[in-house]
Amino acid sequence: VQAKMRAFFPDHALVSEEGGLDSEVGSDGSGNIVFLDPIDGTENFIVGFPMWAVGISVFSDSKHQGSMIIAPDLNKTAYSSRFEPGFVDTDSQLIGLSSNRKRQELDSDDELEKRITGCSLLNLLFVAEGVFKSYENQVGANCWDILPGLQIALHAGVRDIVVDGIPYHGQMLPPTKKYTLRLARK
């Protein structure tokens, strides 16, 4: 993967779940980085459940250049630079939740419809498309699991995005920790 990535981005380091941190990436994560998640929703992929995706985000000089999510089994491809929402229903009451939630967190007296897809990238894309009203992950996700979806959501007009309790405006997230997040269509 690194050899192919370097053909397109020769001055960029690679950060991915499978490859870890490229030796060129500092602890602050600044610089030129390609964030790659080759299979988000690995368990879904293994058992043949179509809720999995590939995500990529490119940052140059710590500034976002472009992001993409590909969900082959759903025949979906989304780009941050030319996001064209297919189905937008701002009245959706579906709430996306992280698959690492505890059962007691899922049981509540509210009237909201909750969904767990098992794929962070798809949850984020579904908010961008208006399929989900909101999505949250209070346990934490790695930057490669969320950066492509966060960028696409921003480009789709989602403005209520909070990462680690702070409003998110498109900045690069260092690959040294997990991030909590919440985003919602208003």
PyMOL commands that set and color helices and strands:
alter all, ss='L'
color gray80, all
select helices_A, chain A and resi 2-8+42-47+72-74+103-106+120-129+143-155
alter helices_A, ss='H'
color red, helices_A
select strands_A, chain A and resi 13-16+20-21+33-40+53-60+63-71+76-79+94-97+113-115+134-141+160-163+166-167+179-184
alter strands_A, ss='S'
color yellow, strands_A
deselect
rebuild
show_as cartoon
